[in-house]
Amino acid sequence: MKINESKRYTPHHLTKYDINVRAAMFAVVLSIFIDVLGYSLVLPLLPGIAKTFGASDLLVGIIISSNAFTALIVAPLWGRASDKYGRKPLLMIAQAGTLVAFLLLGISNSLFMIFFSRILDGLMGGQMPIIKAFITDITTPQTRTSEIGKITVGASLGMILGPTIGGLLGVLDWRYPAFVASSLSIFSILLTWKVLIESMPKDRRNDIQIELSAKKVDSQNVKRNGFWSMTLILRLVQRLMAFLITVMFNSSLALVIDKRYNGGPEIIGLIMTVGGTAAIFYGGYLMKRLIRKVGEKKIFIFTVLLITTIPLLYPFLFELWTVFIFVLPFAFCMAFMPALIQANIVKAVNPDKQGRVSGWSTNVQSIAQTIAPLIATWFLQIGGFSFGFINLNSYDLIGFTSALFGVTLVILAFIDLRKNPDLYSYETKKK
């Protein structure tokens, strides 16, 4: 009975490669949870660690951002390598690199070692693009968005528990969270080795090449051996706009709570917990049911409009309790928007290039994570802007700039829908 159920859950075209989608998704989500938990265990302690060795505030910022900046450079390479050599071996190599990076951080006795450990973690940060490609490999257009949304569940749970555990351990010794993170990496490697079935075995890669060689052009008008297209660029820029909005708010949250509401770490932690719990509910429970009932196209349009509207409310959150209300629809966008756009991105390339395109989508996310915090914190530093009769404070600037990114996203999304009317054709066929 259990075997039949797993086969029913697995798309027919994957059964010949012995891929159990349910078991694979469990391993992937747990791997994401462990990766984010390990990262978030250590991240809140990095400023204190660096200052222990006499680092300036600017150098602390460079150390923290070095991880994302390095990942920005290498993410496409990880994805492309997984297309050629398979997902599982590359994923285990990336996990092993993370293990070594956390161990180095734990034994660091200088700023150079701390800096090197963060750079190494960025260089070996191939897990996310490989996992995105893996999920694309084992899903169909009908199930892909909801399965990609499960990444949010693992990541949100890791972000909720990580800072709490890291803070408690950090009181004893700042090295303990780094060692715990390295231990979690060992568990992640074992999980991948024992549970995860390769989604792109050599025989499947060969089958895809044979299938593609029989076609001149695929459904998205991408040339047989091509990669870049206007459709792909359009969707990558959509992803950039979406993450610029969300990172603008997330990266400035602690400073805003302190400056605007005089709230301490416990308030910041509570808001993050509310947002993370909501994102887990949206991604883990609501998304699949809502897509099945309403349809992915309608949800995509609604979410794009919502993520544009929400920032307009941000300047008017004068009381602390309104932030908790604001977080709920914001978490909805954080859960739905990346999954919806990523599902469209992977449709723009052929099956043999999913690792490469997942690398570029991760790259775009890293760009947003580099730029958005600088914009938001600069707004908070200057305190506001005046021009004639127009007076905008820091919160106005954060909200309205995010809304401008949202308007750009809306325009790009509707151009995409108009340019590719068959984007959601599978929903029409289903009806």
N, C-alpha and C positions, 0 to 999 in steps of 0.2 A: 504493500500500500504506500509506504513512504517512498519507495523507488518510483512508483508511478506518479506520485505527486511531484517529485523533483523533475521528472521528465516533462510533466505538464507545464511546469513553471519555466522550463528551458526551451527557447525557440528551436524549431525543428532543424534549422540549418546548423545548429551547434552540437546536436547530439552525436554526430559522427566524429567530433573531436573530443568526446568525453568531458564536456564542460557542464558542470552543474551550476547554474546561475545563482541559485539561492545560497549555496555554500560559498561561492565566489564573492557575492555581495557582502555576506557576513564578514568574511576575511578582510575585504577591502575597507569597509566602514570601521572595523576594529583597528585596522592599520592606521587609518586617518586619525582616529581617536587617540591612539598611542603617540603618533607623531606630533599632533597639536598639543597633547597633554605634556609631553616632554619639552616642547618648545616654550609653552606658557608657564611651565614650572620655573624655568630659568630666566625668562625675559624680564619679569619685574625686578629681579635682583641685579641685573647687569649694571645699572647706574651705580649702585652701592659697591658692587665688586670693583668696577673700574676706578671709582673714587678712592677705594682702599689703597690703590697703587698710585694715587696722585694725579688722576686724569682731570683735565678741564671739562666744563660742560659741553663745549664744542666737540672735544674728542670722544666724550660719551655718546653724543649723537652720531658721530661717524662710526663708532664701533657697532651701535645698534643698527644703523642703516646699511652697514657693509654686507650683512647677511642677505638682505633683499636685493641690493645692487648686484652682488655676485650671482645670485640666483637668476636675475634678469638676463645676464649674459649667457648662462649655460643651459637654461631650461629647454630651448629649442633643440640643442644637441642631444640632451637626454631623450627627448621624445623621438627624434629621428633615429637614434641608435636602437630604441626599443622596436621601431618598425622593422629594422634589419635583423636584429638578433633575438627578438622576443621580449615580452613584458616582464616575465618572472625573474630571469637572471639579472636584468638591469635594475629591477625594483630592489632585489636583495643587495646588490652592490651599493645602491643609494642608501639603503637602511644601514649597511655596515659603515658607510662614511659618516652618517649621523652619529652612530655609536662612538666612533673614534673622536669626533668633534666634541661630544659631551664629556668624554673621558679627559681630553686635553683641557677643557675648561675647568674640570674638577681638580686637576693637578697643577693648574696655572700658578706660576710664581712671579709673573711679570705682565705688563700691559701687552707686550708683543705676543705672548702665548694666548692671552684672551682674544686679542685681535685676530690671530691666526686661526683659533678655534672657530670663531664666527664666520670667517671667510671660508674655511673648510666645510662648515655646515652648509653654507650657501652653494659652494661648488658641488657638493654631493646631494643637493636638494632636488633630486629628480623624481621624488615620490609622487608629487602632485600631477605633473604632466603625464607620467606613466599610468597612474591610477585613472585619470580622466580617459585616456586612450583605452585602457582595459575595460572600463564601463561601456564605452562606445562599442567595443568589440563584442560584448555579450548581450547587447540590448537591440531592440528594434526601434524604429521611429516612434511607435506608439508608447513604448515603455521607457524611452531613454531619459526624458526630462525628469520623471519621478525618481528614477534610479540615480541620476546625477544629483538630485536634490538630497539624497541620503548622505552625500558628503557633508552637507550642512549639519546634519544630525551629529555625526562623529566629531566634526570640528567644533561645534557649539558646546558639546558636552566636555570636550577637552579644555576649551577656553574657560568654562565655568569652574571646573575642578582644579585646573593647573595652578592659577594664581593663589588659590586658597591653600593647597598643599605646599606649594613652593614657599609661601609666606611663613607657614608654620615651621617648615624645615629650616628655612633661612634664619630664623631666630636662633637656632642651635648652632648652625655653621653654614655659611653661604655655599660651601662646596657640596653639601648633602643633596640639594636639588639636582645638581649636575650629575651626580652618581646615580640618583634615582632615574633620571632621564636616560642615562646610558643603559641601565637595567631594563627599562621599558623597550629600548631599541632592540635588545637581545630577544625579548619576547616577540616583538614584531617580526624579526627575521625568522624565528622558529615558526611563527604562525604562517608566514608567507611560504616557507619551505614545505610545511606539512599539509596545509589546507588548500592553498591557492593552486588551481590548475592553469597552466599556460593558455592564455586566450588566443595567442598567435603562434601556434606550433608551426614547424617548418612545412608540414603538409598543407596547412591552411593558407600560409603565405604563398605557397606554390599554386593552390587552387584559385586564389584571388588574382594572381598574375595571369593565369590562363583565362579567367573570366574577363578581366580588363582588356586583355589583348584582342578579345572578340568584339570589343565595343570601340567605336570611334569617339563618342562623346557620352558622358554620363548625364543624369537628370538635371544637374545644376549647371550644364554647359561648361564644364571644366574639361580641358583637353586631356587625352588619355594619360600622358606622362607629365602634365602640368601640375602646378601647385597654386601659385598666386592668381587671383582673379579679383575683379571689382567686388563681387559678392562676398568673398572672404574678407577683404579689407573693410568693407562696409560693416560686417558683423564683428570684426575685431575692434573697430572703433566704437561700436555700440557697447562692447564689454568694457572698454576703457572709460567711457562716460559713466556707466553704471558704477564702476568701482571708484571713480573719482568722487562720486556723491557719497557713497557709503563710508569710504575711508576718511573723507573730510570730517564727518561727524565722529567716527570711532576714534580717530587719532587725537582729536581735541577734547574728548569727553572729560578726561580727568581735570584738565585745566579749566574747562567751562564750569564744571560742577564746583570747583574751588573758587573761581573768580566771581561767578554770577550768583551762586546759591550758598556760598560759604560751607559747602559740604565736604566731609572728610572721606577717607578711604572706605569706610563702611558703607557710605551712601553710593559711592562709585561701584563698589562690589555688588550692592543690592540691585542697582540699575542694570549692570552687566548680567546678573543672574536672571532678572526678569526678561531681558532681551534674549539671552541665550536659551532660556526655557521655552519662550514663545517660538524661537526659530526651530527648535527641536520638534515642537508640536506641528508647526507648519510643514517642515520638510519631511518628518517621519510619518505623520498621520494624514494631514489635510491634503497635501499636494496630489497624491495619487488619486484620491477620491474626487477631488475637485476637477482634475483633468478628465477623469472618466465621465463626470456628470456634465460639465460645461464645455469642455474642449480646450485644447492647448492654445489655439489662436486667440480666442476671446480672453483667456487669462493673460496671455502675453500683452495684448493691447491694454488691458486693465492695469497690469503691473507697471508698464511703461508710463502710463498717465499718472498712476499713484506716486511713483518715485519722483515725478516732476512736481507734483502738488505738495507733497509733504514738506520739502525745504522751505516753501513759502510761509509755513506755519512756525518755523523754528524761531524767528526773531521775536515772536509773541508769546513764548513760553516764560512768562514773568514769574510764575511760582514753581517751586520744585516738583509739586505733585503733577503738574502738567507734563513734565519730562517722562514720567512713568506711562502716561497716556500716549505720548508721542512715540515711545519705544515700540509699542505693539504693532502699528502699521509699518513702522520702519523695519522691524524684524521680519515682517511678511515680505517686504521687498528684498531683504538680504537673503531670505530662504529661496524665493522664487526666481528673482532676476538672473543670478548667475547660471542657474540650471537651465532656464528657458533660452538664454542667449547661447550658452555652450552647446545645447542640443541643436541649435541652428548652425553654429559654426562648423560642427563636424559633418553637416550635410553638404558643405561647400567643397569638400575634397573627397577623393576616392578612398576606399577602405584600406589601401596599403599605405596611406599617409596620415593615419589617425594619430600616431605618436607625435609626428612632426607638427601637426596643427594644434594638438593639445599643448605642446611646448610653447608655441607662439601665443596661445591664449593665456597661459601662465605668465609668459613674458609681459604681456599687456597688463595683467593684474599687478605685476611687480612695478611697472612704470607708474601706475596709479598710486601704489603704496609708497613710492619714492616722492612723487610730486605733491599729492594731496596734503600730507602732514605739514610740508613746508608752507603751503598756501594758508592753511588753517591757523597754524601757530604764528605766522606773520601778521595775519589779521588781528589776532589776540594781542600781539606785541604793539602794533601801532595804535590800537584802541578805537579806531574809527576813521572815517573819511568825510570831509566836508567839501562841497562844491556849490557855491552860490547858496540857494535855499535848501539844498539837499544835504542832510546830515545822516550818515549811516554809521552805527556803532559796529563793534566786532561781530556781534551775533547777526546783525543785518547782512554784513558782508559774507559771512559763512553761508547763511540761508539763501541769499539771492544768487550768489555765485554757484551754489549747488543746483539751484533751480535753472540757471542758465545752462549748466551741463545737462540737466534733464530735458530742456527744450531741444537741445542738440540731439539727444538720444531719441526723442519723439520723432524728429524730422528724419533721422537715419532709419528708424524702425519702419516708418511708413513708406520711405523710398524702397526699402528692402521688400516689403510686402507687395508693393506695386510692381517692382522689377521681377519678383519671383512669385507669381500668383499660385504656383503649384507647391509652395513651401509646406503647406499643411494639407496636401491633397489626400493623404492617407486618412484624415478625419472624414472627408467627404465620401471616400470609398467605404469607410466603416459604416456610415449611415445608410 
